[in-house]
Amino acid sequence: MLRVSERTIRMFSIYSLLIGIAYLLVGIIEFIGGLLAIIPSKETSMLYGFPPDLLGGFSAIVISLIFLGGAIALPKGKQEALGYPIVGAILGGIFALAYLLIIIADGVSACLGVLEGEPWSWSWLVSESTIGLGILRPEIWLFLVSAPLGYSSYRRVKTREVS
């Protein structure tokens, strides 16, 4: 049986709650921006600096629900509750990796443009090209914030640590 101290459970629960709220806010803003971008009379400008992205916003909302589920289940003392932060961090990592691969593809495209005679520019790194904000995409940074919680939860489950 896996036992984790009350202090650790409380810390994991608060951490999971904060990350869940952050993902939820980002997801709602991106989703609403994506809905507004569909309407022909509205501009496709970014809402509060977030890219209009229906699917990205929806995925952030789903990830937030996983973290929020962990924040609710952890204080109840269920052994399997440590799986919520692990799964949330894995899903966050998958989406962050997908966005990073798109940014790399934009960089390769910029390099190919230089070979064809276009001037070099770093704008692809933070531009509104294919994914909005480039490296400033909030899902990338939210994953970096959530990864320590996912790793710590995984380590506790793997080693059956009693603390």
C-alpha positions as CSV (number, residue, x, y, z in Angstrom):
1,M,0.0,0.0,0.0
2,L,1.2,3.4,-0.9
3,R,1.2,6.0,1.9
4,V,2.0,9.6,1.4
5,S,2.2,12.1,4.2
6,E,-0.6,14.6,4.8
7,R,1.8,17.5,4.1
8,T,2.8,16.0,0.7
9,I,-0.8,15.4,-0.2
10,R,-1.8,19.0,0.7
11,M,1.2,20.3,-1.3
12,F,0.4,18.1,-4.3
13,S,-3.3,19.1,-4.1
14,I,-2.6,22.9,-4.0
15,Y,0.0,22.6,-6.8
16,S,-2.5,20.6,-8.9
17,L,-5.3,23.1,-8.2
18,L,-3.1,26.0,-9.3
19,I,-2.0,24.3,-12.5
20,G,-5.5,23.2,-13.2
21,I,-6.8,26.8,-12.9
22,A,-4.0,28.1,-15.1
23,Y,-4.7,25.5,-17.8
24,L,-8.4,26.3,-17.5
25,L,-8.0,30.0,-17.9
26,V,-5.7,29.6,-20.9
27,G,-8.0,27.0,-22.5
28,I,-11.1,29.2,-22.1
29,I,-9.4,32.3,-23.5
30,E,-8.0,30.3,-26.5
31,F,-11.3,28.6,-27.1
32,I,-13.4,31.8,-27.0
33,G,-10.8,33.4,-29.3
34,G,-11.2,30.5,-31.7
35,L,-15.0,30.9,-31.7
36,L,-14.7,34.6,-32.3
37,A,-12.3,34.0,-35.2
38,I,-14.9,31.8,-36.9
39,I,-17.4,34.7,-37.0
40,P,-16.8,36.5,-40.3
41,S,-17.5,40.0,-38.9
42,K,-15.0,39.7,-36.2
43,E,-11.2,40.1,-36.6
44,T,-9.0,37.1,-35.9
45,S,-6.9,39.1,-33.5
46,M,-5.6,37.5,-30.4
47,L,-7.8,37.8,-27.2
48,Y,-5.7,39.1,-24.3
49,G,-2.5,38.1,-26.2
50,F,-3.6,34.4,-26.6
51,P,-3.9,32.8,-30.0
52,P,-7.4,32.0,-31.2
53,D,-7.3,28.2,-31.2
54,L,-10.4,26.0,-30.8
55,L,-8.5,22.7,-30.5
56,G,-5.6,24.1,-28.5
57,G,-8.1,25.7,-26.1
58,F,-10.1,22.5,-25.8
59,S,-7.0,20.4,-25.1
60,A,-6.0,22.9,-22.4
61,I,-9.4,22.6,-20.8
62,V,-9.2,18.8,-20.8
63,I,-5.8,18.9,-19.2
64,S,-7.1,21.4,-16.6
65,L,-9.9,19.0,-15.7
66,I,-7.4,16.3,-15.1
67,F,-5.3,18.5,-12.8
68,L,-8.5,19.7,-11.0
69,G,-9.7,16.1,-10.6
70,G,-6.4,15.4,-8.9
71,A,-6.8,18.4,-6.6
72,I,-10.2,17.0,-5.6
73,A,-9.2,13.3,-5.3
74,L,-5.8,13.8,-3.5
75,P,-7.2,15.1,-0.2
76,K,-9.7,12.2,-0.1
77,G,-6.7,9.9,0.4
78,K,-7.3,7.6,-2.6
79,Q,-4.2,5.8,-3.6
80,E,-4.8,6.2,-7.3
81,A,-5.2,10.0,-7.0
82,L,-1.5,10.4,-7.7
83,G,-2.2,9.3,-11.2
84,Y,-4.0,12.5,-12.0
85,P,-0.9,14.8,-11.9
86,I,1.1,12.1,-13.8
87,V,-1.5,11.9,-16.6
88,G,-2.0,15.7,-16.7
89,A,1.8,16.2,-17.0
90,I,2.1,13.6,-19.7
91,L,-0.8,15.2,-21.8
92,G,0.7,18.6,-21.2
93,G,4.0,17.3,-22.4
94,I,2.5,15.8,-25.5
95,F,0.9,19.1,-26.5
96,A,3.9,21.1,-25.6
97,L,6.1,18.8,-27.8
98,A,3.6,19.2,-30.7
99,Y,3.9,23.0,-30.5
100,L,7.7,22.8,-30.2
101,L,7.8,20.6,-33.3
102,I,5.7,23.2,-35.2
103,I,8.1,25.9,-34.1
104,I,11.0,23.8,-35.3
105,A,9.3,23.3,-38.7
106,D,8.8,27.1,-38.9
107,G,12.6,27.5,-38.2
108,V,13.4,25.0,-40.9
109,S,11.1,27.0,-43.3
110,A,13.0,30.2,-42.4
111,C,16.3,28.5,-43.1
112,L,15.0,27.3,-46.5
113,G,13.9,30.9,-47.2
114,V,17.4,32.1,-46.5
115,L,18.8,29.6,-49.0
116,E,16.4,31.1,-51.6
117,G,17.6,34.6,-51.0
118,E,15.2,35.9,-48.3
119,P,16.7,37.9,-45.4
120,W,17.1,36.0,-42.1
121,S,14.8,37.0,-39.3
122,W,14.1,35.6,-35.9
123,S,10.5,36.5,-36.1
124,W,9.4,32.9,-36.7
125,L,10.4,32.1,-33.2
126,V,7.8,34.4,-31.6
127,S,5.5,35.3,-34.5
128,E,1.9,34.7,-35.3
129,S,2.7,32.3,-38.0
130,T,1.1,28.8,-37.8
131,I,0.5,28.5,-34.1
132,G,0.2,32.0,-32.8
133,L,2.8,33.0,-30.4
134,G,5.6,30.6,-31.3
135,I,7.8,29.8,-28.3
136,L,5.7,32.1,-26.2
137,R,2.8,29.6,-26.5
138,P,1.3,29.3,-23.0
139,E,0.9,25.5,-23.2
140,I,4.7,25.1,-23.5
141,W,5.3,27.1,-20.3
142,L,2.4,25.5,-18.5
143,F,4.0,22.1,-19.2
144,L,7.3,23.3,-17.7
145,V,5.5,24.4,-14.6
146,S,3.5,21.1,-14.3
147,A,6.4,18.7,-15.1
148,P,7.8,18.8,-11.5
149,L,4.5,17.8,-10.0
150,G,4.1,14.9,-12.5
151,Y,7.6,13.7,-12.0
152,S,7.3,13.9,-8.2
153,S,4.0,12.0,-8.2
154,Y,5.5,9.4,-10.5
155,R,8.6,9.0,-8.3
156,R,6.4,8.4,-5.3
157,V,4.3,5.8,-7.0
158,K,7.3,4.0,-8.5
159,T,9.2,3.8,-5.3
160,R,6.2,3.3,-3.1
161,E,7.7,6.0,-0.9
162,V,6.4,6.4,2.6
163,S,7.0,9.9,3.9
